[in-house]
Amino acid sequence: MASTIREFRHDTAAQTAVALAASVAARLQQAITARDTALLAVSGGRSPAAVFDALRGHAIEWDKLVVAQVDERWVSPDHADSNSRLIREHLLTGPAAAARFVPMKNEAPDAYAGQAECEAALAALPRPFDVILLGMGEDGHTASLFPGASELSVGLSSEDLCLAVTPPAAPHQRMSLTLNGLLDSRLLVLQIGGAAKEAVYRSALAPGPIEDMPIRAVLRQNKVPLDVWLS
Ligand SMILES: O=C1O[C@H](COP(=O)(O)O)[C@@H](O)[C@H](O)[C@H]1O
């Protein structure tokens, strides 16, 4: 069990997005007040768009915020499946555009060729992350740590911050923070929307192999507090 798992529940995804964004915004501004900078890493996929829309409306000293990625699909930044596109379109607009964005994707032809450059970019960040915003797939993956991926055991054990991954059943090569990278944070935030994902989350809390549901690695660690936002 994680050192602290706190659960927050709202009736709708929209309510969760507003409350979660307010919580993250307060945390980031506190970090800026304390250390003159803050470091946020965000996920992609469908779930975080509404959180990003709410977060960008908060009064944060955006020019002191660094935004990094939890994972990325190795596609061009204007591709519909690009996580950085989602971040640029939903978070980094208006005053929030003053934040410094450090994308995972680089010019390398594939994720494996791009891993060393991505690792160097992550290593140069003012870590630890203040907040990492995680999602979870219905297969129990988080970041791009997929069950059945040949890279999973390395992703769970490597001392590197990132690794290239080929998902067994999802499109595009990925770059993902490793478990080590995910746990280099002051706070982990996990967004769980809908009954199906909540059932997966409850099942992940039960005993069973981490390899079957990589989210378990986050749920079972005892290094970083974890806030779970359910709707
Ligand atoms: O592929 C991904 O999936 C997960 C979950 O995405 P969602 O669309 O079900 O919200 C996401 O957390 C991850 O960043 C993304 O690359």
The ligand as a Tripos MOL2 file, in Angstrom:
@<TRIPOS>MOLECULE
LIG
   16    16     1     0     0
SMALL
NO_CHARGES

@<TRIPOS>ATOM
      1 O1         -2.3190    6.0870  -23.7560 O.2       1 LIG1
      2 C1         -2.5200    6.6770  -22.7220 C.2       1 LIG1
      3 O2         -3.4440    6.2090  -21.8540 O.3       1 LIG1
      4 C2         -3.5660    6.6450  -20.5100 C.3       1 LIG1
      5 C3         -5.0600    6.6300  -20.2070 C.3       1 LIG1
      6 O3         -5.6860    7.4670  -21.1600 O.3       1 LIG1
      7 P1         -7.2450    7.7710  -21.2170 P.3       1 LIG1
      8 O4         -7.5050    8.1750  -22.6380 O.co2     1 LIG1
      9 O5         -7.9660    6.5070  -20.8500 O.co2     1 LIG1
     10 O6         -7.5100    8.8770  -20.2570 O.co2     1 LIG1
     11 C4         -2.9550    8.0090  -20.2710 C.3       1 LIG1
     12 O7         -2.8460    8.2320  -18.8810 O.3       1 LIG1
     13 C5         -1.6100    8.1130  -20.9620 C.3       1 LIG1
     14 O8         -0.9970    9.3600  -20.7090 O.3       1 LIG1
     15 C6         -1.8470    7.9540  -22.4380 C.3       1 LIG1
     16 O9         -0.6700    8.1290  -23.2110 O.3       1 LIG1
@<TRIPOS>BOND
     1     1     2 2
     2     2     3 1
     3     2    15 1
     4     3     4 1
     5     4     5 1
     6     4    11 1
     7     5     6 1
     8     6     7 1
     9     7     8 2
    10     7     9 1
    11     7    10 1
    12    11    12 1
    13    11    13 1
    14    13    14 1
    15    13    15 1
    16    15    16 1
@<TRIPOS>SUBSTRUCTURE
     1 LIG1         1 GROUP 0 **** ****
